[in-house]
Amino acid sequence: MEKLRLKTELINKVRNRNAKIAVIGLGYVGLPAAAVFADAGFPVAGVDIKNEIVETVSQGKSDVKEPGLNDLLRKVIIKGKLKATTKTVKAVKKADITIICVQTPLNKRKQPNLEYLKKACKKVAAGLSKGKLVIVESTVPPGTTKNMVRTILEKTSGLRCGEDFWLVHCPERILPGNALKELTENSRIIGGYTKDSSEIAFELYKRITQGTLLITDCTSAEIAKLSENAFRDVNIAFANELALICEEVGVDVQEAIALANTHPRVKIHSPGCGVGGPCLPKDPCLLLHPVARKKAKFGVMKPSRELNDYMPNHTVQLVIQALKRNGKAPEKSKVALLGLSYKGNSNDARNSPAERIIHGLTAQGIEIVVYDPLCEENFGSAKARNISEAVHKVDCIVVTTDNEMFKKLDLKKVRALTNDKPVIVDGRRIINPSEAKKHGFYYVGIGYFHA
Ligand code: SAJ
């Protein structure tokens, strides 16, 4: 009876938007989530162990570069709906609902490092009391919520999951760079440890998103989340393998994929010079974690990951071959690399293929100048202030992201600034090969390599 009373109480608080929320981890996932819940009217405590983050957020600012996020933060901080703090246990004690959004990176051996999550869970458990809901939004290996998270919460608090408190895995699904829109529009998967857990979380997420709310159990939610990114990674690997085949047989992979994609049930992704970011390179490894010792049977996701990981090296090889074919010694050549972020039109340099390409080219003694007006990173290379400065007296231009501005390069103007016999290595296939050739470039692209 008490359980039902506590559940009804919490649901009513959620419906009245006065359920207090603590969001643990104010990074790329937690901070936009905290701001959106606060904007929906909930009193939110944003918790981070880093003082600098708490200070910045308290001033209504953030280092997480998401369009619209600073404006929203300012609004909810001024309204008093969002307060940032370093005190996890205190914030959890006051909260009715705690949402864990800490990072779950890979270690050097590409195994999940769950230390941040464990520490967060211990602190959450120390502040836990009856009638509360704990939500894990962090991306985790299958089984983590119902095993590791539940066990830590129960052991440290002495409470029983599903009886005294509720537990849900509600994976984040936001596209970095479009977080606010996706948080309020995307469908969400609600993986409850019990039916009651899902019911309460359903009421909560209904208040921030117009998307459909899909109810399941914790582990199905974990697998679904991981498979979204693993599917994308495998699909891109397939496109990359096609690109390598096309380079061998002298076919343009872009044309081949466009033709194949006219079939109503085919949707091949785009090949490229690498797959970066915080999610795609990591999530297949988390998904494979439970079967890590049975490697032989699982031969799709791991080789796909390896192929995608190889693409920056392949791009380096294309640059070297193209320079040599044009009578240029790599160690005496200068390359302009356009695009530093991990994907186009983004300022985010996490796991960027550009970094590996820069290191590979530098190792060959190639001089590099980088250019990306959207991204602050330079990966240790000289950085040009504009495109003219970038391509001045270079032997080769390597395109690493599909930024809108790189698609509109004035090839005639660029050609007038480069050295003789210039090369373009198009890592994103955004430059028209005929146009490039017309303006006197030797054009090489992923999936378009002519010996
Ligand atoms: N890429 C390709 N070819 C493609 C598509 C992408 O080479 O056809 C490359 C991009 O250049 C980039 C990398 O893949 O380097 C990843 O970019 P992305 O746009 O696929 O995705 P992310 O990492 O920014 O965000 C993904 C999204 N997942 C899916 O679209 C299935 C997002 O919705 C997730 O919320 C996010 O991961 C996450 O946080 O898990």
Residues whose N, C-alpha, C, O or C-beta is under 5 A from the ligand:
A	BS01	SAJ	E172 R173 I174 L175 P176 E228 N229 R232 I236 H269 S270 P271 G272 G274 V275 G276 G277 P278 C279 L280 Y342 K343
